[in-house]
Amino acid sequence: MNKAKLFRFLVVIFLLIPFHTSAGGWSGSPLGISQFLVEADNRAYVVFSSIPFPNECSSPSDKYHRIDPSTPKGKTMISMILAFKVSGKSVTALVGGCDDWNRPILKGLSVN
């Protein structure tokens, strides 16, 4: 593959990434982390500076996005959240589904 074709390929990929993340349930825009709390062995929550996007959960406290700290993925997300809360960096969030308290579930984080 010559350099011109490679360059065009990379440009197309980089142009499609924002659309893919928005369409895939990602927040699409960077979010600040305003609060993090742990309620129980299997309940941790993060509050973003703005609610990433409308969701199907109807709880009045839907600003709290649930993380399960008992899973390896949850532990990784908590580490990321704490690091970025301290550093003031922003993240992009993937939210999907509701927990048993009708709060949105945080399914993924992307570093900006």
N, C-alpha and C positions, 0 to 999 in steps of 0.2 A: 504494500500500500504506500503510495507516495505521500509526501508531506501535505500537499493541498487537499487530498481526499481525507487524510487523517484529521486535518484542521477542520474541514467541513463537518465531519462526523462528530467531533468533540463539540463544536458549536451547537449542532442540533441536539445532542444529548443534554448540554447545559441549559438550553432553552426549554427543553421538555421537563426538566426536573421540577420547577415550581408548579407546573400544571399537574404533574403526577402526584406530588405531595398533597396538593389541595384536594384533588379528586379522590385520593386514597383515604381521606378522613383526617389528614394532618391539618394543623391550624393554619399553615401557609405563611403566617407572619410571626416574627420573633415575639416571644412573651417573656416578661420579667416574672420572677418568682417572688411573690409578696409574703407568703406564709407557708410553713411546713409544720404539721403536727402529727403526733402518734397518739391514737386513742386506745388501742388494745393490741394483743399479740398479732392479730391479723388485720389491723386497720391503721393505715397511715394516710394522710391527706396532704395535698399540695394545693395552694391557692395561687393562681396566676394574676398578674397585674391587670389583665382583662380576661373575660371569659372567652376562650378560644373561638368558639362558634356555637350556634344553637345545637341542642341535643334533645334526645327524646325523654330525658329524665325530667320529672316535674317537681322535684323536691324544692322547697323554698331555699334550701342551703346548697343549691347545685353549683355554687362556686367552688365547693370542695371536690377535688378530683381524687378518687380513691386509688391507693396502691396497696398491694398485698405484700407486706414486708417479710412474709415467711417463705417466699419463693426466691430463687436466685435472680430472676429478672427484677423482682421488686427490690431486692437489696442493691442491685446495680443502679436502678433508677433513683433510689434514695441517696446513694453516694453521689450520683450526678447532681441531684437537686441540691444537696448540701454544698457541694463544691461551687456550683453556679450561684447559689444564694449568697455565699460569702464573697465571691469574686464580682458579683453584680452583672454577670453575663446573662444573656437571654437564651432561650431554648425554643424549639418548635415541638408542639405536643400532638400526639395521636390519641384521641379519646373515642371510646366506643362502648356502647352498652351501659347498663345501670346496675349498681350493686343492690343488695337487699334493703338498703335504706333509700333507694331511688336516687342515688348520687352517681354522677358519671364516673366511669372507670378509666384511669390513665393506662393506655396500652403501650405507649412508646414515647421516647424523647429523642430529639435530634439536637445536636449542639450547633449553635450559630456562631 
